Amino acid sequence: MKQQLVDKFMEIYGEGDGIKVYFAPGRVNLIGEHTDYNGGHVFPCAITIGTYAAARKRTDDKIRCYSLNYPEKGMLKTSLGDLAYRREDEWGNYPKSVISTFMQKGCRISCGLDLLYYGDIPKGLGFASSASMEIVTGLILKDMMGLTDLNMVDIALFGQLADNEYMGTGSGILDLFTISMGKKDHAILLDTSNLSYIYTPLNLPHEKIIITNSGKPRLAVHERHQERRSQCEEALKELQTVVSIRDLCELTAEAFAQVQEVIKNPVLVRRVRHVVTENQRTAEAANVLGRGDLQRFGKLMNASHLSLKEDYEVSCRELDILVEEAWKVDGVLGSRMMGAGFGGCTVSIVKNGAVSEFIQKVGENYEKRTGIKAEFYVVETGDGAKIL
């Protein structure tokens, strides 16, 4: 892939020295959903598919971006002095957002760049393809501009700023941190309240992680995500009248049960109940995985789905059917919806001997019940962003 990208770069931008190639992975969150913007734990891993980028410094302040995934869009041309968001720039706003954020944070971007991107992450399925592009761009800036005082956590935080202030997405730190800090054959237990983290061995010699795409588009997911976030903020304000907390996830499920009557809206009670129980499930999941107890880990995944469905209400009929059909297959340790919800994917842990049956039975039964053909991806853990 490295040489192919270099060849394509020279075809588009011309021959010359100084071309370097970078990679940032996608990610899968095993458990810990909608906790990251509530100061809780998440438990993701980086995967081996992601975003590749080739880059070369220029002698002027021009920025040129081209994506092999969107050749019909042509080349985006701008400059360091003209990095404003423009709807018509579409995917090109992501690299612009990162460059703009680095400059706002006082990083010296001394010259323009020619940038070529290629991603092998399926778009819109919850693998964090946009965050992957942001982190690979951040790594390019760190390396090519000699920003040696920045570490990969800084790049993740800059990416979050780019998401929230430039793109306006209201993102948590989960995707960006995982992509920056991933480690092959490990998951990361990340405390999003303070960014402390522990690598937990993810040894699956007899199992596979399978992502199943429901084929249900995630319509208005941004608006719905913002609604959930606002509901959590409203509930937090009400709880802060009786308990001294900064984030919802400072509460245990037991502590919340003692004070939940201060929240008058039963919908908000359910939202908080998901957040606090999911946070506890996630910490326990990392603990049992570290002991090799995959049976218990799978049960926690199943409980996570039910909570997302019933209390947080971000699942949908299609995701529920995928999970129900997965639970029927012998050899499935656990299965749940993954990501923002309202469509997208499920994540399942399946014994090696049951993978073919899982794909066949879940696929057939899902299509019978929904009329939609599911897609299956067997993913492997990988390292975080790196120079190739």
C-alpha positions in Angstrom: 0.0 0.0 0.0 2.8 2.4 0.8 4.4 2.3 -2.6 1.1 2.4 -4.4 0.2 5.5 -2.5 3.5 7.2 -3.3 3.1 6.3 -7.0 -0.4 7.7 -7.0 0.8 10.8 -5.2 3.4 11.5 -7.9 0.8 10.9 -10.6 -1.4 13.6 -9.1 1.1 16.1 -7.7 4.2 15.4 -9.7 7.5 13.8 -9.1 9.8 14.9 -6.3 11.4 14.0 -3.0 10.0 14.4 0.5 6.9 12.2 0.2 6.0 10.4 3.4 3.2 7.9 4.1 1.1 7.7 7.3 -1.7 5.5 8.7 -4.4 5.9 11.3 -6.8 3.0 12.1 -10.5 2.8 12.5 -11.9 1.5 15.8 -14.4 -0.8 17.4 -15.9 -0.1 20.8 -16.5 -3.4 22.6 -18.6 -1.9 25.4 -19.2 1.5 27.0 -21.6 3.3 24.7 -22.7 7.0 25.3 -20.6 7.2 28.4 -17.7 9.1 26.8 -19.4 12.5 27.0 -20.7 11.8 30.5 -17.2 11.3 32.1 -17.3 7.5 32.1 -15.4 4.5 30.9 -15.1 3.2 27.4 -13.5 0.0 26.2 -12.4 0.2 22.5 -9.7 -1.3 20.3 -8.1 -0.1 17.2 -8.5 -2.3 14.1 -6.3 -3.0 11.1 -8.3 -1.1 8.5 -8.1 2.7 8.4 -7.0 5.8 6.6 -3.7 6.0 4.6 -2.2 9.4 3.7 0.8 10.6 1.7 2.1 14.1 2.2 4.8 16.4 1.0 5.7 19.9 2.1 5.3 22.9 -0.2 7.4 26.0 -0.6 4.3 28.3 -0.3 1.2 28.4 2.0 -1.1 26.4 -0.3 -3.0 23.3 0.9 -4.1 20.8 -1.7 -6.1 17.7 -0.8 -7.2 14.8 -2.9 -9.1 11.6 -1.8 -8.9 8.4 -3.8 -12.3 7.5 -2.2 -13.9 10.6 -3.8 -12.1 11.1 -7.2 -15.3 12.7 -8.6 -14.9 15.5 -6.1 -11.6 16.5 -7.6 -8.8 18.4 -5.8 -9.5 20.8 -2.9 -7.3 23.8 -3.1 -7.0 26.3 -0.3 -4.3 28.0 1.8 -3.2 28.4 5.4 -5.0 31.8 5.4 -8.3 30.4 4.1 -9.3 27.4 6.3 -13.0 28.3 7.0 -15.6 25.6 6.9 -17.4 25.3 3.6 -20.3 22.9 3.1 -19.3 22.4 -0.6 -15.9 21.2 0.5 -17.5 18.1 2.1 -14.8 15.6 3.2 -12.2 18.2 2.7 -13.4 20.0 5.8 -11.9 17.3 8.0 -8.2 18.0 7.2 -8.9 21.7 7.1 -10.4 21.4 10.6 -7.3 19.8 12.0 -4.9 22.3 10.4 -7.0 25.2 11.6 -7.1 23.8 15.1 -3.3 23.3 15.3 -2.8 26.9 14.2 -5.3 28.2 16.8 -3.5 26.2 19.5 -0.3 28.1 18.6 1.4 25.4 16.6 3.7 26.8 13.9 2.6 25.5 10.5 5.5 26.8 8.5 4.4 25.9 5.0 1.6 24.4 2.9 1.1 20.7 2.1 0.0 18.4 -0.7 -2.1 15.7 0.8 -3.5 12.4 -0.6 -5.9 10.2 1.3 -7.2 6.7 0.9 -9.4 4.9 3.4 -10.4 1.2 3.4 -12.9 1.8 6.3 -16.6 1.3 5.2 -18.1 4.7 5.5 -21.0 5.5 7.9 -20.9 2.2 9.8 -19.4 3.4 13.1 -15.8 2.5 12.5 -14.8 6.2 13.0 -13.6 6.9 9.4 -13.8 10.7 9.9 -11.8 10.6 13.2 -9.3 8.4 11.4 -8.8 11.1 8.8 -8.4 13.7 11.5 -5.8 11.8 13.4 -3.7 10.9 10.3 -3.7 14.6 9.4 -2.6 15.5 12.9 0.2 13.0 12.7 1.3 14.5 9.4 1.4 18.0 11.0 3.3 16.8 14.0 5.9 15.0 11.9 6.3 17.4 8.9 6.2 20.6 11.0 8.6 19.2 13.6 6.1 19.6 16.5 8.1 17.5 18.8 6.5 18.8 22.0 3.1 17.3 20.9 2.3 13.7 21.9 -0.4 11.4 20.5 -2.9 12.3 23.3 -2.4 16.0 22.3 -3.3 15.1 18.8 -6.4 13.3 20.0 -7.5 16.3 22.0 -6.8 18.6 19.0 -9.0 16.3 16.9 -11.8 16.5 19.5 -11.5 20.4 19.4 -11.7 20.2 15.6 -14.8 18.1 15.8 -16.6 20.2 18.3 -15.6 23.8 17.4 -15.0 23.5 13.6 -17.2 20.6 12.5 -19.8 21.2 15.3 -20.4 17.5 15.9 -20.2 17.5 19.7 -17.9 14.5 19.8 -16.5 12.7 22.8 -12.9 11.6 23.0 -13.5 7.9 22.4 -12.8 7.6 18.7 -9.9 10.0 18.6 -8.1 8.6 21.6 -8.4 5.0 20.4 -7.1 5.8 16.9 -4.1 7.7 18.4 -3.3 5.3 21.2 -4.4 1.8 19.9 -2.2 -1.2 20.5 -2.4 -4.5 18.7 -4.0 -7.4 20.6 -5.2 -5.0 23.3 -8.3 -3.0 24.2 -8.1 0.3 26.1 -10.0 0.9 29.3 -10.2 4.7 29.1 -11.6 6.9 31.8 -12.9 9.9 29.8 -13.1 12.1 32.9 -9.3 12.4 33.2 -7.9 10.4 30.2 -6.2 7.8 32.4 -6.1 4.5 30.6 -5.1 0.9 30.9 -4.2 -1.5 28.1 -6.0 -4.9 28.6 -4.8 -7.9 26.6 -7.4 -8.9 24.0 -6.3 -12.4 23.3 -8.9 -14.2 21.2 -7.2 -17.3 19.8 -10.5 -19.2 19.6 -12.9 -16.3 18.8 -13.5 -13.6 16.3 -14.9 -10.0 16.5 -17.6 -9.7 13.9 -19.2 -6.4 12.9 -22.6 -6.7 11.2 -23.9 -3.8 9.1 -27.7 -3.6 9.4 -28.0 -1.7 6.1 -30.3 0.7 7.9 -29.1 4.3 7.2 -28.5 6.4 10.4 -31.0 9.1 9.6 -30.7 12.4 11.6 -28.3 10.6 13.9 -26.5 13.9 14.7 -29.7 15.6 15.9 -30.7 12.6 17.9 -27.2 12.3 19.5 -27.4 16.0 20.4 -30.8 15.4 22.0 -29.4 12.6 24.2 -26.5 14.7 25.2 -28.8 17.6 26.1 -31.0 15.2 28.1 -27.9 14.1 30.1 -26.9 17.7 30.7 -30.4 18.5 32.0 -30.5 15.5 34.3 -27.0 16.4 35.6 -28.1 19.9 36.6 -31.0 18.4 38.5 -28.8 15.9 40.3 -26.3 18.6 41.2 -28.9 20.2 43.4 -28.5 17.2 45.8 -25.1 15.6 45.0 -21.7 17.2 44.4 -20.7 15.7 41.0 -19.2 17.0 37.8 -20.3 14.2 35.5 -23.1 11.6 35.6 -20.6 8.7 35.7 -19.3 9.8 39.1 -22.5 8.1 40.4 -22.8 4.4 40.9 -26.1 2.7 40.0 -26.8 2.3 43.7 -26.1 6.0 44.5 -28.2 7.1 41.6 -31.1 5.0 42.8 -31.0 6.9 46.1 -31.3 10.3 44.5 -33.2 9.7 41.2 -36.4 11.1 42.6 -35.0 14.6 42.2 -35.4 14.1 38.4 -39.0 14.6 37.6 -39.0 13.5 33.9 -39.1 9.7 33.7 -37.3 9.8 30.3 -34.3 11.5 31.9 -34.3 8.9 34.7 -33.9 6.2 32.1 -31.2 8.1 30.3 -29.1 8.4 33.5 -29.8 4.8 34.5 -28.2 3.7 31.2 -25.2 5.9 31.6 -24.4 4.8 35.2 -25.0 1.1 34.7 -23.1 1.1 31.4 -20.2 2.8 33.1 -20.1 0.0 35.7 -20.5 -2.7 33.1 -17.6 -1.3 31.2 -15.2 -1.3 34.1 -16.3 -4.9 35.0 -15.9 -6.0 31.4 -12.3 -4.9 31.3 -11.6 -6.7 34.5 -13.2 -10.0 33.4 -11.5 -9.9 30.0 -8.2 -9.4 31.8 -8.9 -12.7 33.6 -9.9 -14.4 30.4 -13.6 -14.8 31.4 -15.1 -14.3 27.9 -18.4 -15.8 29.0 -19.0 -13.1 31.5 -17.7 -10.5 29.1 -20.3 -11.6 26.5 -23.1 -11.4 29.1 -22.1 -7.8 29.8 -22.3 -7.0 26.1 -25.8 -8.4 26.0 -26.8 -6.4 29.0 -25.4 -3.3 27.3 -27.6 -3.8 24.3 -30.7 -4.1 26.4 -29.9 -0.9 28.3 -29.2 1.0 25.0 -32.5 -0.3 23.7 -34.8 0.2 26.7 -33.2 3.1 28.7 -31.2 5.1 26.3 -33.5 4.3 23.3 -30.9 4.6 20.6 -31.4 1.2 19.0 -33.9 0.4 16.3 -35.9 -2.5 14.9 -33.1 -3.6 12.6 -30.3 -3.6 15.2 -32.6 -5.4 17.7 -33.3 -8.1 15.1 -29.6 -8.6 14.4 -28.9 -9.0 18.1 -31.8 -11.3 18.6 -30.7 -13.5 15.7 -27.1 -13.5 17.0 -28.1 -14.6 20.5 -29.8 -17.7 18.9 -26.5 -19.0 17.4 -24.5 -21.4 19.6 -21.0 -20.1 19.9 -22.0 -16.4 20.1 -20.6 -15.1 23.4 -22.1 -11.7 23.2 -23.7 -9.2 20.8 -24.9 -5.6 21.0 -25.5 -2.5 18.9 -22.4 -0.4 18.4 -22.0 3.4 18.1 -24.4 6.2 18.0 -27.4 4.0 17.1 -30.5 4.5 15.1 -29.0 2.2 12.4 -25.4 1.2 11.7 -23.8 -1.9 13.1 -23.7 -4.5 15.8 -20.5 -6.0 17.3 -20.4 -9.7 18.3 -17.8 -12.1 19.7 -18.1 -15.4 18.1 -16.2 -18.7 18.5 -14.1 -19.6 15.5 -16.2 -22.8 14.8 -19.4 -20.8 14.7 -18.4 -18.0 12.4 -19.7 -19.5 9.2 -23.0 -20.5 10.9 -23.3 -17.0 12.4 -22.9 -15.3 9.1 -25.3 -17.7 7.3 -28.1 -17.9 9.9 -28.0 -14.3 11.0 -27.8 -13.1 7.4 -30.7 -15.3 6.3 -33.0 -14.6 9.2 -32.3 -10.9 9.2 -33.1 -10.7 5.5 -36.3 -12.7 6.0 -37.5 -10.4 8.8 -36.4 -7.0 7.3 -35.9 -7.5 3.6 -32.4 -6.0 4.0 -29.1 -7.9 3.2 -26.7 -7.6 6.1 -22.9 -7.2 5.6 -20.4 -8.9 7.8 -16.8 -7.8 8.7 -14.4 -10.0 10.6 -12.0 -7.4 12.2 -8.6 -7.7 13.8 -7.0 -5.5 16.4 -4.2 -3.2 15.3 -1.9 -0.4 16.4 -2.7 3.2 16.6 -1.6 6.0 14.2 1.9 5.7 12.8 4.4 6.7 10.1 4.8 3.9 7.6 
